[in-house]
Amino acid sequence: MAEVEIYSSIFCGFCYRAKSLLKEKGVEFTEFDVFAHPAKRQEMMARAHGDRKVPQIFINGEHVGGCDKLYQLELENKLDALLGLEAGS
């Protein structure tokens, strides 16, 4: 299974949706709360090419984007392969 990291904030509905999709798929992830730990926002921005908005999602170290991009990958049936899940999981 892939290593998934998500930079988020407790006040973010898009973060909640992204994490819900990952949990629904049974994917474990490492979460970094940029509200509680402001230094993580700077780290996130450096990794996400300056993007300040949360969530920012990384799969196996590669920047995927935010919630909309995660759901787009799901709709295109590409997310499971990125996550290392078998078809139909």
C-alpha positions, 0 to 999 in steps of 0.5 A, a space after each residue: 500500500 502507498 504512503 499517504 500524507 495529508 496536510 490539513 486543518 481541523 476547520 477545513 471541510 475539504 480536508 474532512 472529505 479527503 480524509 473520509 474518502 481515504 478512510 472509506 478505502 481503508 487507506 492509512 495516512 499521516 496527517 499534519 495539522 497546519 493550524 496546530 503546527 504552523 511550521 508544517 504549513 511552510 513545509 507543505 507550501 515548499 512541497 506543494 510548489 507554493 500552494 497555501 490551501 489545505 488539504 494538500 495530499 501526497 502519495 508516495 512522496 508525489 504531490 497529488 493536489 487537494 480534495 478535488 483532485 483526489 475525487 477526480 482521480 477516484 472518478 477516473 478510476 485512477 486512485 486505487 492504482 496510485 494507492 496500491 489497492 487491487 481493482 475492486 477493493 
